[in-house]
Amino acid sequence: MTSRPTETSPEAPAQDVEGTARTRRPLLASAPTPRLRLLTATQFAFNIGFYAVLPYLTTHLGSGLGMAGWLVGLVLGLRTFSQQGLFVIGGALTDRYGPRPVVLAGCGLRIAGFGWLAFAGSTATVIAAVLLIGFAAALFSPAVESEAAREAVRHERATGEPRAHVLALFSAAGQAGAFLGPLLGSLLLLLGGGFRAACLAGAVVFVGVLAAHARLTPRADRVRNRNRDRDQAPEAELVRDRGTAPVPEAEHVRNRNRVPEADRVRDRERERAPDDATRTAQPGRSSWQAVFANRAFLLLCLAYSSYLVAYNQLYLSLPVEVQRATGSQAALGWLFALSSLLVVAAQVPLTRWSARRIAPRTALVTGLAVVAAGFAAVPLTPGGPGGLLPGAALVVLLTLGQMLLVPAARGLVPDLVEDRQLGLATGALSSVSGLAVLGGSAATGALLEAPAPVRWAVLAAVPLTGAVLAFTLPAGRGGKEAGPRAVAG
């Protein structure tokens, strides 16, 4: 949900609000803290290093190492599962030990994985390296994302700048990295460095990230001590830290009794709204049982899984199509760059439009249908300049469908489970989808040797089936401008 600046309450004196705004917002509102700048730069670097390698992995495994199509699909599915399927582990470790050790461990594993993949020559070593690469992201991505959210909230409280503005910058940095990473990989291929050079370049990027976090990220005990000291600080020190004048006791009483109109409206809406979340609660059952016995949530997981299986074709079927059409992978980076540019330019306005105009279920069904149209369009689109038009049609339609369905799917989760199960359900959505990709990628990889019309028709049927399943879900509550999660690779 997008945060908005708080409007002035009718009962509050305008001059007091203006005075507070002057003391809280003048310079810092547009100046993120050094910690936020580090996290934003980290997200940018993560995706540069990741996308410099992954788009070219399929051709390397097939043409370079001679793997069969089903085995290539299995390897890519293992990578996705070891990342998405194990996100809950990275989040739990971050909660337990703080972000610093988890990010450092993840970066170390990613460096080792890229270095291993650069020289891996057998199926067993390739699978081990790919699993290491995926598990590394399952560690550092939840750590960085959760810390960015915490810092955005702190920044909002300190400056009054809505946290959504800070998180939008964080997301844009990830998309910029996803734009530049494939171009870096393409450049290395054009210069004759090959897949090994791309892997080593990705490893170097993560060496820089590891060094930055080792140097600049505070230890977890220091963060806890600082927060504890602040919580125990007397009122006078807190007032001084905020840079505002002390508030008399009488004014404290008036402020406590004054309920802003926005809060009263929100409370009335909560009283009127149907308690969808509590419908899944059953006394005596654990959160795990409640979530995985929730039929509607499991249907959402299956529908979302069909999208993730389809999205994985950007790394499996698209490279094969580009190789077939042009004789090389060099143009692949430009197609990935096209996808990233579409997200940067259209994600926010498209999400706002869909949140205002259509229900989340409708956005999910429409998005899956658009993804299916992308696969159906490949054999129907003429080759055009350089033979890239079919691949470009797939990228454009798949990206547009993604921008519609991902925020809608994540916005439906709170409507299907209890609030206290939300973290588990969010992790389960990724884990179930990762498991589906593990099996689905091996099956779709076997299609690489099938005739093109058959291959693309089967691939189109996957998200189309997901759209049928999604149509059986509750409509969901509109007005949730849930942005896409910026997941680093």
C-alpha positions as CSV (number, residue, x, y, z in Angstrom):
1,M,0.0,0.0,0.0
2,T,1.4,3.3,-1.0
3,S,2.0,5.7,1.9
4,R,0.7,9.3,1.5
5,P,1.6,12.5,3.4
6,T,-0.6,13.1,6.3
7,E,-3.1,15.9,5.7
8,T,-3.7,18.5,8.3
9,S,-6.5,17.7,10.8
10,P,-9.3,20.3,10.8
11,E,-8.9,20.7,14.6
12,A,-5.1,21.3,14.4
13,P,-3.9,24.9,14.3
14,A,-2.4,25.5,10.9
15,Q,0.5,27.4,12.3
16,D,1.6,24.6,14.6
17,V,1.6,22.1,11.7
18,E,3.5,24.5,9.5
19,G,6.0,25.0,12.3
20,T,6.5,21.3,12.7
21,A,6.9,20.8,9.0
22,R,9.6,23.5,8.9
23,T,11.6,21.8,11.7
24,R,11.2,18.3,10.3
25,R,11.3,18.4,6.5
26,P,13.5,21.1,5.1
27,L,16.7,19.4,4.0
28,L,16.4,15.7,4.9
29,A,13.1,15.0,3.0
30,S,15.0,14.5,-0.2
31,A,18.2,13.3,1.4
32,P,18.2,9.5,2.3
33,T,20.4,8.4,5.1
34,P,23.8,6.9,4.3
35,R,22.3,3.5,5.3
36,L,19.5,3.9,2.7
37,R,22.0,4.9,0.1
38,L,24.1,1.8,0.8
39,L,21.1,-0.5,0.6
40,T,19.9,1.2,-2.7
41,A,23.4,0.9,-4.2
42,T,23.4,-2.7,-3.0
43,Q,20.2,-3.5,-4.9
44,F,21.6,-1.9,-8.0
45,A,24.8,-3.9,-7.8
46,F,23.0,-7.2,-7.0
47,N,21.1,-7.1,-10.3
48,I,24.1,-6.0,-12.4
49,G,26.1,-9.0,-11.2
50,F,23.2,-11.4,-11.5
51,Y,21.9,-10.4,-14.9
52,A,25.4,-10.2,-16.4
53,V,25.4,-14.0,-16.1
54,L,21.9,-15.6,-16.0
55,P,20.5,-14.7,-19.5
56,Y,23.4,-16.6,-21.1
57,L,23.4,-19.7,-18.9
58,T,20.9,-21.6,-21.1
59,T,23.0,-21.4,-24.2
60,H,26.2,-22.2,-22.2
61,L,24.6,-25.3,-20.8
62,G,23.1,-26.5,-24.1
63,S,25.7,-25.4,-26.7
64,G,28.8,-25.2,-24.5
65,L,28.4,-28.2,-22.3
66,G,26.0,-30.3,-24.5
67,M,23.2,-30.8,-22.0
68,A,19.9,-32.1,-23.1
69,G,17.0,-29.6,-23.1
70,W,15.2,-31.3,-20.1
71,L,18.4,-31.2,-18.1
72,V,19.0,-27.5,-18.9
73,G,15.4,-26.8,-17.7
74,L,16.1,-28.8,-14.5
75,V,19.2,-26.8,-13.8
76,L,17.4,-23.5,-14.2
77,G,14.5,-24.8,-12.1
78,L,16.9,-25.8,-9.3
79,R,18.4,-22.3,-9.3
80,T,14.9,-20.7,-9.0
81,F,13.9,-23.2,-6.3
82,S,17.1,-22.7,-4.3
83,Q,16.3,-19.0,-4.3
84,Q,12.6,-18.5,-4.2
85,G,11.9,-21.7,-2.3
86,L,14.3,-20.9,0.5
87,F,13.5,-17.2,1.0
88,V,11.9,-18.0,4.3
89,I,15.3,-19.2,5.6
90,G,17.0,-15.9,4.8
91,G,14.2,-14.0,6.4
92,A,14.3,-16.1,9.6
93,L,18.1,-15.8,9.8
94,T,17.9,-12.0,9.4
95,D,15.4,-11.8,12.2
96,R,17.6,-13.9,14.4
97,Y,21.1,-12.4,13.7
98,G,20.5,-9.1,11.9
99,P,21.2,-8.2,8.3
100,R,25.0,-7.8,8.4
101,P,26.1,-11.5,8.8
102,V,23.3,-12.7,6.5
103,V,24.3,-10.3,3.7
104,L,28.0,-11.1,4.1
105,A,27.3,-14.8,4.0
106,G,25.1,-14.5,0.9
107,C,27.6,-12.4,-1.0
108,G,30.4,-14.9,-0.1
109,L,28.3,-17.8,-1.4
110,R,27.4,-15.9,-4.6
111,I,31.1,-15.1,-5.2
112,A,32.0,-18.8,-4.7
113,G,29.1,-19.9,-6.9
114,F,30.0,-17.6,-9.8
115,G,33.6,-18.6,-9.6
116,W,32.7,-22.3,-9.5
117,L,30.2,-22.0,-12.4
118,A,32.9,-20.2,-14.5
119,F,35.0,-23.4,-14.5
120,A,32.4,-26.1,-14.0
121,G,32.5,-28.7,-16.7
122,S,30.3,-31.6,-15.5
123,T,26.6,-31.9,-14.7
124,A,27.2,-32.4,-11.0
125,T,29.5,-29.4,-10.6
126,V,27.2,-27.1,-12.6
127,I,24.2,-28.1,-10.5
128,A,26.2,-27.6,-7.3
129,A,27.3,-24.1,-8.5
130,V,23.8,-23.1,-9.5
131,L,22.4,-24.2,-6.2
132,L,25.0,-22.2,-4.4
133,I,24.1,-19.1,-6.5
134,G,20.4,-19.5,-5.8
135,F,20.8,-20.1,-2.1
136,A,23.0,-17.0,-1.8
137,A,20.2,-14.8,-3.0
138,A,17.8,-16.6,-0.6
139,L,20.1,-15.1,2.1
140,F,21.0,-11.6,1.0
141,S,17.7,-10.6,-0.7
142,P,15.4,-10.9,2.3
143,A,18.0,-9.3,4.5
144,V,18.5,-6.2,2.3
145,E,14.8,-5.8,1.5
146,S,13.6,-6.0,5.1
147,E,16.4,-3.6,6.2
148,A,15.4,-1.2,3.4
149,A,11.8,-1.3,4.6
150,R,12.9,-0.6,8.2
151,E,15.1,2.3,7.2
152,A,12.4,3.8,5.0
153,V,10.0,3.8,8.0
154,R,12.7,5.5,10.2
155,H,13.4,8.0,7.4
156,E,9.6,8.8,7.2
157,R,9.4,9.4,10.9
158,A,12.5,11.6,10.9
159,T,11.7,13.7,7.9
160,G,8.0,13.3,7.0
161,E,8.9,12.0,3.6
162,P,6.5,9.1,2.7
163,R,8.3,5.7,2.9
164,A,6.9,4.8,-0.5
165,H,9.1,7.4,-2.2
166,V,12.2,5.8,-0.6
167,L,11.2,2.3,-1.5
168,A,10.4,3.4,-5.1
169,L,14.0,4.6,-5.4
170,F,15.1,1.2,-4.0
171,S,13.0,-0.6,-6.6
172,A,14.2,1.7,-9.4
173,A,17.8,1.0,-8.5
174,G,17.1,-2.8,-8.9
175,Q,15.5,-2.3,-12.3
176,A,18.5,-0.1,-13.4
177,G,20.8,-2.9,-12.4
178,A,18.6,-5.4,-14.3
179,F,18.9,-3.1,-17.3
180,L,22.7,-2.8,-17.2
181,G,23.6,-6.3,-16.2
182,P,22.6,-8.0,-19.5
183,L,24.3,-5.3,-21.5
184,L,27.5,-6.0,-19.5
185,G,27.2,-9.7,-20.3
186,S,26.6,-8.9,-24.0
187,L,29.6,-6.6,-24.1
188,L,31.8,-9.4,-22.7
189,L,30.5,-11.8,-25.2
190,L,31.1,-9.4,-28.1
191,L,34.6,-8.8,-26.9
192,G,35.3,-12.5,-27.0
193,G,35.4,-13.1,-23.2
194,G,32.7,-15.7,-23.3
195,F,30.5,-17.1,-20.5
196,R,33.5,-17.5,-18.1
197,A,34.3,-13.8,-18.3
198,A,30.7,-12.9,-17.5
199,C,30.7,-15.2,-14.4
200,L,34.0,-13.7,-13.2
201,A,32.7,-10.1,-13.8
202,G,29.6,-11.0,-11.8
203,A,31.8,-12.3,-9.0
204,V,33.8,-9.1,-9.0
205,V,30.6,-7.1,-8.5
206,F,29.7,-9.1,-5.5
207,V,33.2,-8.7,-4.0
208,G,32.6,-5.0,-4.1
209,V,29.2,-5.4,-2.3
210,L,30.7,-7.7,0.3
211,A,33.5,-5.2,1.0
212,A,31.0,-2.3,1.3
213,H,28.8,-4.1,3.8
214,A,31.7,-5.4,5.8
215,R,32.9,-1.8,6.1
216,L,29.7,0.2,6.5
217,T,27.0,-2.1,8.0
218,P,26.8,-1.9,11.8
219,R,26.8,-5.2,13.7
220,A,23.4,-6.4,15.0
221,D,24.3,-5.9,18.6
222,R,25.2,-2.2,17.9
223,V,21.8,-1.7,16.2
224,R,19.9,-3.3,19.1
225,N,21.8,-1.2,21.7
226,R,21.2,2.0,19.8
227,N,17.5,1.3,19.5
228,R,17.3,0.3,23.1
229,D,19.1,3.4,24.3
230,R,16.7,5.6,22.2
231,D,13.7,3.8,23.6
232,Q,14.9,4.5,27.1
233,A,15.9,8.1,26.5
234,P,14.1,10.8,28.5
235,E,11.5,12.9,26.7
236,A,13.7,15.9,26.7
237,E,16.4,14.0,24.7
238,L,13.9,12.6,22.3
239,V,12.5,16.2,21.7
240,R,16.0,17.4,21.1
241,D,16.8,14.6,18.7
242,R,13.7,15.4,16.7
243,G,14.6,19.1,16.6
244,T,11.2,20.3,17.9
245,A,10.2,22.4,20.9
246,P,8.9,20.6,24.0
247,V,5.2,20.1,24.1
248,P,3.4,21.2,27.3
249,E,1.5,18.5,29.3
250,A,-1.8,20.1,28.5
251,E,-1.1,19.9,24.9
252,H,-0.2,16.2,25.2
253,V,-3.7,15.6,26.7
254,R,-5.3,17.5,23.8
255,N,-3.3,15.6,21.2
256,R,-4.3,12.3,22.8
257,N,-7.9,13.2,22.8
258,R,-7.8,14.6,19.2
259,V,-8.5,11.9,16.7
260,P,-7.7,13.0,13.1
261,E,-10.5,12.6,10.6
262,A,-8.5,10.2,8.5
263,D,-8.1,7.8,11.5
264,R,-11.8,8.0,12.3
265,V,-12.7,7.2,8.6
266,R,-10.2,4.3,8.6
267,D,-11.7,2.9,11.9
268,R,-15.2,3.1,10.5
269,E,-14.1,1.2,7.3
270,R,-12.5,-1.5,9.4
271,E,-15.7,-1.9,11.4
272,R,-17.8,-2.2,8.2
273,A,-15.4,-4.3,6.2
274,P,-16.0,-8.1,6.2
275,D,-13.4,-9.9,8.2
276,D,-12.0,-11.9,5.4
277,A,-8.8,-12.8,7.1
278,T,-10.4,-14.4,10.2
279,R,-12.4,-16.8,8.0
280,T,-9.4,-19.0,7.7
281,A,-8.7,-19.1,11.5
282,Q,-9.6,-22.3,13.1
283,P,-9.0,-22.8,16.9
284,G,-6.4,-25.4,17.8
285,R,-4.6,-25.3,14.5
286,S,-1.1,-24.1,13.9
287,S,-0.3,-21.3,11.4
288,W,1.3,-23.8,9.1
289,Q,-1.8,-26.0,9.1
290,A,-4.1,-23.0,8.7
291,V,-2.1,-21.7,5.7
292,F,-1.6,-24.9,3.9
293,A,-5.2,-26.1,4.5
294,N,-6.5,-22.8,3.1
295,R,-8.0,-23.8,-0.3
296,A,-8.2,-20.3,-1.7
297,F,-4.6,-19.5,-0.8
298,L,-3.4,-22.8,-2.4
299,L,-5.2,-21.9,-5.6
300,L,-3.5,-18.5,-5.5
301,C,-0.2,-20.3,-5.1
302,L,-0.9,-22.5,-8.1
303,A,-2.0,-19.5,-10.2
304,Y,1.2,-17.6,-9.2
305,S,3.3,-20.7,-9.9
306,S,2.0,-20.8,-13.5
307,Y,3.3,-17.2,-13.9
308,L,6.7,-18.1,-12.4
309,V,7.1,-21.1,-14.7
310,A,6.3,-18.8,-17.6
311,Y,8.6,-16.1,-16.4
312,N,11.4,-18.7,-16.2
313,Q,11.2,-19.1,-20.0
314,L,13.0,-15.7,-20.3
315,Y,16.1,-17.8,-19.2
316,L,15.2,-21.0,-21.0
317,S,13.1,-20.6,-24.2
318,L,14.0,-17.0,-25.1
319,P,17.8,-17.6,-25.4
320,V,17.1,-20.6,-27.6
321,E,14.8,-18.4,-29.8
322,V,17.4,-15.6,-30.0
323,Q,20.1,-18.2,-30.9
324,R,17.8,-19.7,-33.6
325,A,16.9,-16.3,-35.1
326,T,20.2,-14.5,-35.1
327,G,22.9,-17.2,-34.7
328,S,24.2,-15.8,-31.4
329,Q,23.2,-14.6,-28.0
330,A,24.5,-11.1,-28.4
331,A,21.1,-9.5,-28.8
332,L,19.7,-11.2,-25.7
333,G,21.0,-8.4,-23.4
334,W,19.0,-5.8,-25.4
335,L,15.8,-7.8,-24.9
336,F,16.3,-8.0,-21.2
337,A,17.1,-4.3,-21.2
338,L,13.8,-3.7,-23.0
339,S,11.9,-5.6,-20.2
340,S,13.6,-3.5,-17.5
341,L,12.8,-0.2,-19.3
342,L,9.2,-1.2,-19.6
343,V,9.0,-1.9,-15.8
344,V,10.8,1.4,-15.0
345,A,8.5,3.4,-17.3
346,A,5.1,1.8,-16.8
347,Q,5.0,-0.1,-13.5
348,V,3.9,2.7,-11.2
349,P,1.2,4.2,-13.4
350,L,-0.1,0.8,-14.5
351,T,-0.3,-0.4,-10.8
352,R,-2.1,2.8,-9.8
353,W,-4.6,2.5,-12.7
354,S,-5.4,-1.2,-11.9
355,A,-5.7,-0.5,-8.2
356,R,-8.3,2.2,-8.9
357,R,-10.2,0.6,-11.7
358,I,-10.2,-3.2,-11.4
359,A,-10.3,-5.8,-8.6
360,P,-7.1,-7.7,-7.7
361,R,-8.6,-10.9,-9.1
362,T,-9.3,-9.3,-12.4
363,A,-5.8,-7.9,-12.6
364,L,-4.4,-11.3,-11.8
365,V,-6.5,-13.1,-14.5
366,T,-5.8,-10.4,-17.1
367,G,-2.1,-10.5,-16.4
368,L,-1.9,-14.3,-16.8
369,A,-3.9,-14.0,-20.0
370,V,-1.5,-11.4,-21.4
371,V,1.5,-13.6,-20.5
372,A,-0.2,-16.5,-22.4
373,A,-0.7,-14.2,-25.4
374,G,3.1,-13.5,-25.4
375,F,3.9,-17.2,-25.9
376,A,1.2,-17.6,-28.5
377,A,2.5,-14.6,-30.4
378,V,6.0,-16.0,-31.0
379,P,5.2,-18.4,-33.9
380,L,2.7,-15.9,-35.3
381,T,5.0,-12.8,-35.4
382,P,7.1,-12.3,-38.6
383,G,10.9,-12.4,-38.2
384,G,11.4,-8.8,-39.1
385,P,14.8,-7.0,-38.7
386,G,17.4,-9.3,-37.4
387,G,14.7,-12.0,-36.7
388,L,14.2,-10.5,-33.2
389,L,10.5,-9.5,-33.5
390,P,9.1,-12.8,-32.1
391,G,11.4,-12.6,-29.1
392,A,10.6,-8.9,-28.6
393,A,6.8,-9.7,-28.7
394,L,7.3,-12.3,-26.0
395,V,9.3,-10.0,-23.8
396,V,6.9,-7.1,-24.1
397,L,3.7,-9.1,-23.5
398,L,5.3,-11.2,-20.7
399,T,6.5,-8.0,-18.9
400,L,3.1,-6.2,-19.3
401,G,1.4,-9.3,-17.8
402,Q,3.9,-9.4,-15.0
403,M,3.3,-5.8,-14.1
404,L,-0.4,-6.5,-13.8
405,L,-0.4,-9.8,-12.0
406,V,2.5,-9.6,-9.5
407,P,1.1,-6.7,-7.4
408,A,-2.4,-8.2,-7.6
409,A,-1.3,-11.6,-6.4
410,R,0.6,-10.2,-3.4
411,G,-2.3,-7.9,-2.7
412,L,-4.6,-10.9,-2.4
413,V,-2.6,-12.7,0.2
414,P,-3.8,-10.5,3.1
415,D,-7.4,-11.1,2.1
416,L,-6.9,-14.9,2.3
417,V,-5.0,-15.4,5.5
418,E,-4.9,-14.0,9.0
419,D,-2.7,-11.0,9.7
420,R,-0.5,-13.1,12.1
421,Q,0.0,-15.6,9.3
422,L,1.0,-13.0,6.7
423,G,4.7,-13.5,6.9
424,L,4.4,-17.3,6.6
425,A,1.9,-17.0,3.7
426,T,4.2,-14.6,1.8
427,G,7.1,-16.9,2.1
428,A,5.0,-19.9,1.2
429,L,3.8,-18.1,-2.0
430,S,7.4,-17.9,-3.1
431,S,8.3,-21.4,-1.9
432,V,5.4,-23.2,-3.5
433,S,6.1,-21.3,-6.7
434,G,9.7,-22.2,-6.6
435,L,8.8,-25.9,-6.2
436,A,6.5,-25.7,-9.2
437,V,9.3,-24.1,-11.2
438,L,11.6,-27.0,-10.3
439,G,9.3,-29.5,-11.8
440,G,7.9,-27.3,-14.6
441,S,11.3,-26.2,-15.9
442,A,12.4,-29.8,-16.5
443,A,9.2,-30.5,-18.4
444,T,9.3,-27.3,-20.5
445,G,13.1,-27.8,-21.1
446,A,12.2,-31.1,-22.8
447,L,10.0,-29.0,-25.2
448,L,13.1,-27.2,-26.6
449,E,13.5,-30.1,-29.1
450,A,9.8,-30.1,-30.1
451,P,8.4,-28.3,-33.2
452,A,8.1,-24.6,-32.6
453,P,4.2,-24.4,-32.8
454,V,3.8,-27.3,-30.3
455,R,6.4,-25.8,-27.9
456,W,4.9,-22.3,-27.9
457,A,1.3,-23.6,-27.7
458,V,2.1,-25.7,-24.6
459,L,4.0,-22.8,-23.0
460,A,0.9,-20.6,-23.6
461,A,-1.3,-23.1,-22.0
462,V,0.6,-22.9,-18.6
463,P,-0.4,-19.3,-17.7
464,L,-3.8,-19.7,-19.3
465,T,-4.5,-22.6,-16.9
466,G,-3.3,-20.3,-14.1
467,A,-5.8,-17.7,-15.3
468,V,-8.7,-20.2,-15.0
469,L,-7.6,-21.1,-11.5
470,A,-7.3,-17.4,-10.5
471,F,-10.9,-16.8,-11.7
472,T,-12.2,-19.0,-8.9
473,L,-10.5,-16.8,-6.2
474,P,-12.3,-14.0,-4.2
475,A,-12.3,-10.7,-6.0
476,G,-10.2,-9.1,-3.3
477,R,-10.3,-5.5,-2.0
478,G,-9.5,-2.8,-4.5
479,G,-7.5,0.3,-3.8
480,K,-4.3,-1.5,-2.8
481,E,-1.4,0.0,-4.7
482,A,0.9,-2.8,-3.9
483,G,4.1,-2.4,-5.7
484,P,6.2,-5.2,-7.1
485,R,8.8,-6.6,-4.9
486,A,12.3,-5.7,-6.0
487,V,14.0,-9.1,-5.8
488,A,17.7,-9.2,-6.4
489,G,19.0,-12.1,-8.3
